[in-house]
Amino acid sequence: MQIQALLAAGGVGGARTTERAAMGSNMGSYMEVAKPAIFNGEAGKVGGFVATCRLYLKMKMREAMVEKQVFWILSHMQGGAVDIWKENVMEELEAGEIEYETAEEFLISVKKEFGRGEEEVVKVVELRKLEQGGRTMEKFVQEFKRAARGSEYEGRLLVEEFK
């Protein structure tokens, strides 16, 4: 009985399975994918914004031209400090003064512009919170090294944090 219900719904075999096979790698265009929240230039939110844009572009706009992808990203940037930056970028794009070869290149520029050292700050906070706890010394040292990478801490300052 369950098999008949699946066949009738197209779950196993049938027209829907053939349709899915024909879609192949284009299946992303049929999937629900969250759009990024409006980004206002807040440094602490740039990483999430960029990651969500990357996912959406890969799933829904893979075939779109770079210019369309860049303008789509810009359409999700509003308010605060981002408005002036966006206006300048749009003018430069329209005048042909700047051109992005990929949407990823544009997203990197967004992260550089609005990240303001976000990664270093996160690393420093992680480094300061790190405690050995129940871990072996070897595991703790490896975790400390991982957290120290990108924190901009060096020399004596790094030794003090380790202590």
Secondary structure, DSSP 8 states (H G I E B T S, - for coil): -HHHHHHHHTSSSHHHHHHHHHHGGGGGGGS-------B---GGGHHHHHHHHHHHHHHH-TTS-HHHHHHHHHHTB-STTHHHHHHHHHHHHHTTS---SSHHHHHHHHHHHHHTTHHHHHHHHHHHH---TTS-HHHHHHHHHHHHTTS---HHHHHHHH-
